[in-house]
Amino acid sequence: MGEQNKAHYNNAPPALFRWPWIIELCNQISKELRANIDWIGIKPPSSRPTKLLDYACGDGVASRALAPFMSTVRGMDIASGMVEQYNKMALKAGYTSTKMRAIQADLIDPELTPSPEIDTPGFFDFDVVVMCMSLHHIEDPDNMILQLSKRLRPGGILLIIDWVASSAGSSAQTGNRTLGAISRMGFHENEVKSSYDNAGLEDWAWKLTSAPSQVPREIGGEQQLFLARGKKPCS
């Protein structure tokens, strides 16, 4: 499935993020993230530099929403096309590559997408790791959340944004020319909490966004987003 998504998003048209429903969804996510800074656990700027990792970053919606609260922002995506788009959007938003940039890499199968930076100090010890609208593309969410947790500093926050499961059939594997390979169309709270628990994260919290998302009927129609948060123990 990783190879399918890599190929799909490498070849995704630049206009993808200009489709009206995608624009609306991205704006909604950005507003929800900024409205929930305290709930997420992001602290006011301090003398200690703060770092954020945006995994499966796409064009960087979550990164740009949270960048004002971080010293350094790094993106990571298996698709070179998404990395290119992320870096273009970061520059367009006024951020230097020192402040915000993405690399092509894969935490699930590093050999599939070799990266000279993936194991360097700059890609560990993050204050916040976020995965936005991508967990439903992953075959093994448990392992994904475990790998993300390894990138956190002690006391760091793992934040997941994705769809809430709407029916018993939501776990069926499917595909869509717009969305690429999809492992499932949503998650139940207890499933995500179990993955966080298995990764050793604590201070679990889950909340729904303030309004449902309007998605084309052929993709599933109106959907509800969730935010899930957990913290890596300090000791």
C-alpha positions as CSV (number, residue, x, y, z in Angstrom):
1,M,0.0,0.0,0.0
2,G,2.9,2.3,0.7
3,E,4.1,1.9,-2.9
4,Q,0.6,2.6,-4.2
5,N,0.4,5.8,-2.3
6,K,3.9,6.8,-3.2
7,A,3.2,6.4,-6.9
8,H,-0.2,8.1,-6.6
9,Y,1.0,11.2,-4.7
10,N,4.2,11.5,-6.8
11,N,1.9,12.0,-9.8
12,A,-0.8,14.0,-8.1
13,P,-1.7,17.1,-10.1
14,P,-0.6,20.5,-8.6
15,A,-4.3,21.5,-8.8
16,L,-5.2,18.9,-6.2
17,F,-5.0,21.4,-3.4
18,R,-7.0,23.9,-5.4
19,W,-10.1,21.8,-5.6
20,P,-12.9,23.6,-3.7
21,W,-13.7,20.8,-1.2
22,I,-10.0,20.2,-0.5
23,I,-9.5,24.0,0.1
24,E,-12.5,24.0,2.5
25,L,-11.2,20.9,4.3
26,C,-7.7,22.4,4.7
27,N,-9.0,25.7,6.0
28,Q,-11.2,23.8,8.5
29,I,-8.2,21.8,9.7
30,S,-6.0,24.8,10.1
31,K,-8.6,26.7,12.1
32,E,-9.3,23.7,14.3
33,L,-5.5,23.3,15.1
34,R,-5.1,26.9,16.0
35,A,-8.2,27.0,18.1
36,N,-7.0,23.9,20.1
37,I,-3.4,25.0,20.8
38,D,-3.9,24.7,24.6
39,W,-5.8,21.4,24.3
40,I,-3.0,19.9,22.1
41,G,-0.5,20.9,24.8
42,I,1.6,23.4,22.8
43,K,3.2,25.7,25.3
44,P,4.0,29.5,24.8
45,P,7.4,30.2,23.2
46,S,10.2,29.8,25.7
47,S,13.9,30.1,25.8
48,R,14.2,26.5,24.6
49,P,13.8,26.0,20.8
50,T,10.8,23.9,19.9
51,K,10.5,21.4,17.0
52,L,7.6,19.9,15.1
53,L,7.5,16.9,12.7
54,D,4.7,16.7,10.2
55,Y,4.6,13.1,9.0
56,A,2.9,12.2,5.7
57,C,2.9,16.0,5.4
58,G,1.4,16.5,2.0
59,D,1.6,20.2,1.1
60,G,2.0,21.1,4.8
61,V,-1.4,22.2,6.0
62,A,-0.7,21.2,9.6
63,S,2.8,22.6,9.4
64,R,1.7,26.1,8.3
65,A,-1.0,26.1,10.9
66,L,1.4,25.3,13.8
67,A,4.5,27.0,12.5
68,P,3.9,30.3,14.4
69,F,4.2,28.3,17.7
70,M,7.4,26.4,16.8
71,S,11.0,27.3,16.3
72,T,11.6,24.6,13.7
73,V,9.2,22.6,11.5
74,R,10.1,19.5,9.5
75,G,8.0,17.6,7.1
76,M,8.4,14.0,5.9
77,D,6.5,12.3,3.1
78,I,7.1,9.1,1.0
79,A,6.1,11.0,-2.2
80,S,8.6,13.3,-3.8
81,G,5.8,15.3,-5.4
82,M,4.3,16.1,-2.0
83,V,7.8,17.1,-0.6
84,E,8.2,19.5,-3.5
85,Q,4.8,21.0,-3.0
86,Y,5.4,21.3,0.8
87,N,8.6,23.2,0.2
88,K,7.1,25.5,-2.3
89,M,4.2,26.3,0.0
90,A,6.6,26.9,2.9
91,L,8.5,29.5,0.9
92,K,5.3,31.1,-0.4
93,A,4.1,31.5,3.2
94,G,7.4,33.3,4.0
95,Y,9.3,30.6,5.8
96,T,13.0,29.9,5.1
97,S,14.2,26.4,4.7
98,T,15.9,26.7,8.0
99,K,12.6,27.2,9.7
100,M,10.5,24.8,7.6
101,R,11.3,22.2,5.0
102,A,10.4,18.6,4.1
103,I,12.3,15.5,3.1
104,Q,11.3,12.4,1.3
105,A,11.5,9.4,3.7
106,D,9.4,6.5,5.1
107,L,9.3,5.6,8.8
108,I,7.5,2.3,8.1
109,D,9.9,1.0,5.4
110,P,13.0,3.2,5.4
111,E,14.7,1.1,2.7
112,L,11.7,1.7,0.3
113,T,12.6,5.4,0.3
114,P,16.2,5.8,1.5
115,S,17.0,9.2,3.1
116,P,20.4,10.4,4.3
117,E,18.7,12.5,7.0
118,I,16.1,10.2,8.5
119,D,18.4,9.0,11.3
120,T,20.2,12.3,12.0
121,P,19.6,14.3,15.2
122,G,17.5,16.8,13.4
123,F,14.8,14.3,12.9
124,F,14.5,13.1,16.5
125,D,13.4,14.7,19.8
126,F,10.4,16.6,18.5
127,D,8.1,18.5,20.9
128,V,5.2,17.7,18.6
129,V,4.7,15.1,16.0
130,V,1.6,15.5,13.9
131,M,0.0,13.1,11.3
132,C,-2.8,14.9,9.5
133,M,-5.3,13.0,7.3
134,S,-3.0,10.2,6.5
135,L,-3.4,7.4,9.1
136,H,-6.3,6.0,7.0
137,H,-3.7,5.3,4.2
138,I,-1.6,3.1,6.6
139,E,-2.0,-0.7,6.7
140,D,-0.8,-1.1,10.3
141,P,-1.8,2.0,12.3
142,D,-0.4,0.4,15.5
143,N,3.1,0.3,14.1
144,M,2.8,3.8,12.5
145,I,1.9,5.3,15.9
146,L,4.8,3.4,17.5
147,Q,7.3,4.7,14.9
148,L,6.0,8.3,15.3
149,S,6.3,8.0,19.1
150,K,10.0,7.2,18.8
151,R,10.6,10.6,17.2
152,L,9.3,12.5,20.3
153,R,11.3,13.9,23.1
154,P,10.3,12.9,26.6
155,G,7.2,15.0,27.3
156,G,6.5,15.4,23.6
157,I,3.0,15.3,22.1
158,L,1.7,13.0,19.3
159,L,-1.3,14.5,17.5
160,I,-3.4,12.6,14.9
161,I,-6.1,14.2,12.8
162,D,-8.3,11.9,10.8
163,W,-11.8,10.7,10.1
164,V,-14.1,9.1,12.7
165,A,-15.4,5.7,11.6
166,S,-19.0,6.1,10.5
167,S,-20.0,2.4,10.1
168,A,-18.9,-1.1,10.7
169,G,-17.8,-1.3,7.1
170,S,-15.4,1.6,7.5
171,S,-12.4,-0.7,7.9
172,A,-12.7,-2.1,4.4
173,Q,-9.7,-1.5,2.2
174,T,-10.6,0.7,-0.8
175,G,-9.1,3.0,-3.3
176,N,-9.9,6.3,-5.0
177,R,-8.3,8.2,-7.8
178,T,-8.4,11.3,-5.7
179,L,-7.3,9.8,-2.4
180,G,-4.9,7.0,-3.4
181,A,-4.8,3.6,-1.6
182,I,-7.0,3.7,1.6
183,S,-6.7,1.2,4.3
184,R,-10.0,2.4,6.0
185,M,-12.3,5.4,6.0
186,G,-12.1,6.1,9.7
187,F,-11.3,5.1,13.2
188,H,-13.1,4.5,16.5
189,E,-11.7,6.2,19.6
190,N,-10.9,3.0,21.4
191,E,-8.9,1.8,18.4
192,V,-6.7,4.9,18.3
193,K,-6.4,4.9,22.1
194,S,-5.2,1.3,22.1
195,S,-2.5,2.2,19.6
196,Y,-1.4,5.1,21.8
197,D,-1.3,2.8,24.8
198,N,0.7,0.2,23.0
199,A,3.3,2.9,22.0
200,G,3.6,3.8,25.7
201,L,2.0,7.2,25.4
202,E,0.0,8.8,28.3
203,D,-2.4,11.7,29.0
204,W,-4.7,10.4,26.3
205,A,-7.3,12.9,24.9
206,W,-9.7,12.7,22.0
207,K,-12.1,15.3,20.6
208,L,-14.3,15.9,17.6
209,T,-13.9,19.0,15.4
210,S,-16.6,21.7,15.9
211,A,-18.4,20.9,12.7
212,P,-18.5,18.0,10.2
213,S,-16.5,18.2,6.9
214,Q,-18.2,18.4,3.5
215,V,-16.8,15.7,1.3
216,P,-18.0,14.8,-2.3
217,R,-20.6,12.0,-2.2
218,E,-18.5,9.7,-4.3
219,I,-15.8,9.7,-1.7
220,G,-18.2,9.2,1.2
221,G,-20.2,12.3,1.8
222,E,-20.2,14.3,5.0
223,Q,-17.5,13.1,7.5
224,Q,-16.5,13.9,11.0
225,L,-12.9,14.7,11.9
226,F,-11.2,13.9,15.2
227,L,-8.1,15.1,17.0
228,A,-6.2,12.5,19.2
229,R,-3.5,13.5,21.5
230,G,-1.0,11.6,23.8
231,K,2.3,12.4,25.5
232,K,5.5,10.5,25.7
233,P,6.4,9.9,29.4
234,C,9.1,12.2,30.8
235,S,10.9,9.4,32.4
